[in-house]
Amino acid sequence: MLGILSAGIAPGLALLSYFYLKDEYDAEPISVVLRTFIYGALLVFPIMFIQHVLGVEGVIHSNWTDAFISSSMLEEFFKWFILFYAVYQHVAFDEPFDGIVYGASVSLGFATLENIFYLVGNGVEHALSRALLPVSSHALFGVIMGFYIGKAKFTANSKYKWIVLSLIVPFGLHGFYDYILISQEHWIFVIFPFMIFLWWLGLKKVKMAKVLSANHFKKQYPVQKEAGT
């Protein structure tokens, strides 16, 4: 059991550490990041219950509804809800890049507990594939969600647009990811190019968020003129 727990937790913590250390300007309080991670983990229980009910009631009757409704819509909405209502107004959320950190945190909390449950039920031999696919994809969905949340909070105009995109873009990407796994017979030949694209997009958002944070701090703390000039 210790091996399963270690294999289930390690990928999520490694990815969270990676994105946390990318914050070059004002590191987030570990306590707030950890709390967000735990919120994400706790989401597993209501989501599993709702997914079970949808299955029992026969609502899920196609690959499309399974991918986009049962998985993507439920999971991304609940993660977005936590990010927007529990973190967005927090005093520690004080620069655009913080959205990346907290988005990754809530997503990886969810992915980590889900990963542990999967490994308990199916065996630790699946740990590597789980780390490369579900855990990594959840991290990147969270990064992309967090980027738009950060942009919404620190942009004077079009806040509503960025908030909507913070839900719609991860929802679409997550749905497409699940649809590939569910519907494609030779899914492995499609999912890896998609994951490469997802990593490219996620890291691009990380770079963009760094620029936004740099500009934010320049405005907040302008360089003082030298005395006598």
C-alpha positions as CSV (number, residue, x, y, z in Angstrom):
1,M,0.0,0.0,0.0
2,L,2.9,2.4,0.8
3,G,4.2,1.8,-2.7
4,I,0.8,2.6,-4.3
5,L,0.4,5.8,-2.2
6,S,3.9,6.9,-3.1
7,A,3.4,6.2,-6.8
8,G,0.0,7.9,-6.7
9,I,1.2,11.1,-4.9
10,A,4.6,11.6,-6.5
11,P,3.6,12.8,-10.0
12,G,1.2,15.4,-8.6
13,L,3.6,16.8,-6.1
14,A,6.4,16.9,-8.7
15,L,4.3,18.8,-11.2
16,L,3.0,21.2,-8.5
17,S,6.5,21.9,-7.4
18,Y,7.6,22.5,-11.0
19,F,4.9,25.2,-11.5
20,Y,5.3,26.6,-8.0
21,L,9.0,27.2,-8.6
22,K,8.3,29.0,-11.9
23,D,6.9,31.9,-9.9
24,E,9.9,34.3,-10.0
25,Y,8.3,37.3,-8.3
26,D,6.4,36.6,-5.1
27,A,6.2,32.9,-4.0
28,E,2.8,31.9,-2.8
29,P,2.2,30.8,0.9
30,I,2.7,27.1,1.1
31,S,-0.4,26.9,3.4
32,V,-2.7,28.5,0.8
33,V,-1.3,26.3,-2.0
34,L,-1.7,23.2,0.1
35,R,-5.2,24.2,1.1
36,T,-6.1,24.6,-2.6
37,F,-4.6,21.2,-3.3
38,I,-6.8,19.6,-0.6
39,Y,-9.9,21.4,-1.9
40,G,-9.1,19.8,-5.3
41,A,-8.7,16.4,-3.8
42,L,-12.0,16.6,-1.9
43,L,-13.7,17.3,-5.2
44,V,-13.2,13.7,-6.2
45,F,-16.0,12.5,-3.9
46,P,-19.0,14.7,-5.2
47,I,-17.8,14.2,-8.8
48,M,-17.6,10.4,-8.4
49,F,-21.1,10.4,-6.9
50,I,-22.6,12.6,-9.7
51,Q,-20.9,10.5,-12.3
52,H,-22.3,7.3,-10.7
53,V,-25.8,8.8,-10.7
54,L,-25.5,9.8,-14.4
55,G,-24.5,6.3,-15.3
56,V,-27.2,4.6,-13.3
57,E,-29.9,7.0,-14.7
58,G,-28.7,6.3,-18.3
59,V,-27.9,9.9,-19.0
60,I,-24.5,8.8,-20.4
61,H,-25.4,7.0,-23.6
62,S,-22.6,8.0,-26.0
63,N,-18.9,8.6,-26.2
64,W,-19.5,12.3,-26.6
65,T,-21.6,12.7,-23.5
66,D,-19.2,10.5,-21.5
67,A,-16.2,12.6,-22.5
68,F,-17.7,16.1,-22.5
69,I,-20.5,15.9,-19.9
70,S,-19.7,13.2,-17.4
71,S,-15.9,13.9,-17.3
72,S,-14.9,17.2,-18.7
73,M,-17.9,19.4,-17.7
74,L,-18.2,18.1,-14.2
75,E,-14.5,18.1,-13.4
76,E,-13.6,21.4,-14.9
77,F,-16.6,23.2,-13.5
78,F,-16.0,22.0,-10.0
79,K,-12.3,22.9,-10.2
80,W,-13.2,26.3,-11.7
81,F,-15.7,26.9,-8.9
82,I,-13.1,26.3,-6.2
83,L,-10.6,28.5,-8.1
84,F,-13.0,31.3,-8.6
85,Y,-14.9,31.4,-5.3
86,A,-12.3,30.2,-2.8
87,V,-9.0,31.6,-4.3
88,Y,-9.8,34.5,-6.7
89,Q,-10.4,37.0,-3.9
90,H,-7.7,35.7,-1.5
91,V,-5.2,38.3,-0.5
92,A,-2.3,35.9,-1.5
93,F,-3.6,36.0,-5.1
94,D,-1.7,39.2,-5.8
95,E,-0.1,38.8,-9.3
96,P,-1.2,37.2,-12.6
97,F,1.2,34.2,-12.3
98,D,-0.6,33.2,-9.1
99,G,-3.4,31.9,-11.2
100,I,-1.0,29.3,-12.7
101,V,0.0,28.1,-9.3
102,Y,-3.5,27.9,-7.9
103,G,-4.9,26.4,-11.0
104,A,-2.3,23.7,-11.1
105,S,-2.8,23.1,-7.4
106,V,-6.5,22.5,-7.4
107,S,-6.3,20.3,-10.6
108,L,-3.4,18.3,-9.2
109,G,-5.2,17.8,-5.9
110,F,-8.1,16.2,-7.8
111,A,-5.7,14.3,-10.1
112,T,-3.7,12.9,-7.2
113,L,-6.5,11.4,-5.2
114,E,-8.1,10.1,-8.4
115,N,-4.8,8.6,-9.3
116,I,-4.4,6.9,-5.9
117,F,-7.9,5.3,-6.2
118,Y,-7.1,4.1,-9.7
119,L,-3.8,2.5,-8.6
120,V,-5.5,0.8,-5.6
121,G,-8.1,-0.7,-7.9
122,N,-5.9,-1.6,-10.9
123,G,-2.3,-2.0,-9.7
124,V,0.8,0.0,-9.4
125,E,2.0,-1.1,-12.8
126,H,-0.2,1.6,-14.3
127,A,1.7,4.4,-12.4
128,L,3.9,5.5,-15.3
129,S,1.1,5.8,-17.8
130,R,-1.1,7.5,-15.3
131,A,1.6,10.1,-14.5
132,L,2.2,10.8,-18.2
133,L,-1.4,11.1,-19.2
134,P,-4.2,11.8,-16.6
135,V,-2.1,13.5,-14.0
136,S,-0.1,15.6,-16.5
137,S,-3.2,16.6,-18.5
138,H,-5.1,17.7,-15.3
139,A,-2.1,19.8,-14.4
140,L,-2.1,21.5,-17.8
141,F,-5.9,22.0,-17.8
142,G,-5.4,23.8,-14.4
143,V,-2.5,25.9,-15.7
144,I,-4.6,27.1,-18.7
145,M,-7.6,27.7,-16.4
146,G,-5.4,29.6,-14.0
147,F,-3.8,31.7,-16.7
148,Y,-7.2,33.1,-17.7
149,I,-8.3,33.6,-14.1
150,G,-5.1,35.5,-13.4
151,K,-5.7,37.6,-16.5
152,A,-9.2,38.3,-15.4
153,K,-8.2,39.5,-12.0
154,F,-5.4,41.8,-13.1
155,T,-6.9,43.2,-16.4
156,A,-9.0,46.3,-16.2
157,N,-11.1,45.5,-19.2
158,S,-12.9,42.4,-20.5
159,K,-12.9,40.6,-17.1
160,Y,-16.0,38.7,-18.0
161,K,-14.4,37.4,-21.2
162,W,-11.4,36.0,-19.4
163,I,-13.5,34.4,-16.7
164,V,-15.6,32.7,-19.3
165,L,-12.5,31.5,-21.2
166,S,-11.1,30.2,-17.9
167,L,-13.9,27.6,-17.9
168,I,-14.5,27.1,-21.6
169,V,-11.0,26.4,-22.8
170,P,-10.1,23.7,-20.2
171,F,-13.5,22.2,-20.7
172,G,-13.0,21.9,-24.5
173,L,-9.4,20.5,-24.1
174,H,-10.4,18.1,-21.4
175,G,-13.4,16.9,-23.4
176,F,-11.3,16.3,-26.5
177,Y,-8.7,14.5,-24.4
178,D,-11.3,12.1,-23.0
179,Y,-13.0,11.6,-26.3
180,I,-9.7,10.4,-27.9
181,L,-9.3,7.8,-25.1
182,I,-12.9,6.6,-25.2
183,S,-13.6,6.6,-28.9
184,Q,-10.4,5.9,-30.8
185,E,-9.4,2.3,-31.3
186,H,-5.7,3.3,-31.8
187,W,-5.9,6.1,-29.3
188,I,-2.2,6.0,-28.5
189,F,-1.3,7.4,-31.9
190,V,-3.6,10.4,-31.3
191,I,-3.2,11.1,-27.6
192,F,0.6,11.6,-27.7
193,P,0.5,14.4,-30.3
194,F,-2.3,15.9,-28.4
195,M,-0.3,15.8,-25.2
196,I,2.7,17.4,-26.9
197,F,0.3,20.2,-28.1
198,L,-1.1,20.5,-24.5
199,W,2.3,20.9,-23.0
200,W,3.2,23.4,-25.6
201,L,0.1,25.4,-24.9
202,G,0.5,25.1,-21.1
203,L,4.1,26.2,-21.1
204,K,3.2,29.1,-23.5
205,K,0.6,30.3,-20.9
206,V,3.3,30.0,-18.2
207,K,5.6,32.3,-20.2
208,M,2.7,34.7,-20.9
209,A,1.8,34.8,-17.2
210,K,5.4,35.6,-16.3
211,V,5.3,38.6,-18.6
212,L,2.0,39.7,-17.1
213,S,3.4,39.5,-13.6
214,A,6.6,41.4,-14.6
215,N,4.5,44.2,-16.0
216,H,2.2,44.1,-13.0
217,F,5.1,44.6,-10.6
218,K,6.6,47.3,-12.7
219,K,3.4,49.2,-12.3
220,Q,3.1,48.4,-8.6
221,Y,6.7,49.2,-7.8
222,P,8.1,51.6,-10.4
223,V,11.8,52.3,-10.2
224,Q,12.5,55.4,-8.2
225,K,14.3,58.2,-9.9
226,E,17.8,58.8,-8.6
227,A,18.1,61.7,-6.2
228,G,18.9,64.9,-8.0
229,T,17.7,63.8,-11.5
